[in-house]
């Protein structure tokens, strides 16, 4: 199978890489991480101007009709530069649900960068499982009343609207009986508390206390969010793996380069055979992570029955390779690898966060085993 990029995809990759290389160095990134919003609204509007935010959406609603591999190209480059802007939260998560749910006006607000969105789908006892929903939505004649708490909501502090999953029937863990609601995050019955993750990203815990949601603010049909969530999880895991692959590739290259310049006993440490073997292991790990990502993309794009299992395997395997490469990069850089002044540790921290998003290594292996063997 041909995995080479098309001419348009090559141009996309080069343009994203060029902009971030010229405008998003590590010092600038750290300055943004310590800012009030935790990212740059100026960069965000540039991404919208370049068309990155509209890439996966249908042309009928102002998008560019891109496919999952186009999103992967952007996510990989974002990973290489440790970008803080909430592309995953807005475009991949909220955008997918809004687009599939037919809320075209909100998708347009994502595409032009004018409005911030978030997906509030995880709860304290859920271990990143979107079906472990205890938040309730009680229907009256004219509206729904939502009560519950969502945790670790990506972009939750900056979002003007949150897509909240709530249970309209069934019990926690059931795939059926979940509904999605577009909730104004600034109303009085919605409270948010900020959490700064180890990678510098800002997330929020969100409480809904008798939050009134109009009937027309439901996305899709009552209790029928299963199809939307299933698609969301698959595409989110692919996007997360793509960002991870970008980071793994960067760590591998930075570590090899460091070994060529760092001297000990009068020679570069890269000349030591034992370290050469370890750096070969890093290269193999990076290639394995990229290979399973490509396989998952192909199966998903072609609608193969095995796509779901392959994506699960991909999430677990990329997580394993991320751990290996991260640990080796830190160790081979020595004490410097643990300092805030060097970017290596920040790449590793981001990898650790990505590994746990939408299921950590153990959880995805367990899910895969249950799918295969029951």
Secondary structure by P-SEA (a helix, b strand, c coil): ccccccaaaaaaaaaaaaaaaacccaaaaaaaaaccccccaaaaaaaaaacccccccccccccccccaaaaaaaaaaaaaacccccccccccaaaaaaaaacaaaaaaaaaaccbbbbbcccccccccccccccbbbbbcccbbbbbbccccccccccccccbbbbbccccccccccbbbbbcccccccbbbbbbbccccbbbbbbbbccccccccccccccccaaaaaaaaaaaaaaaaaaaaaaaaaaaaaaaaaaaaccccccccccccaaaaaaaaaaaaaaaaaaaaaaaaaaaaaacccaaaaaaaaaaaaaaaaaaaaaaaaaaaacccccccccaaaaaaaaaaaaaaccccaaaaaaaaaaaacc
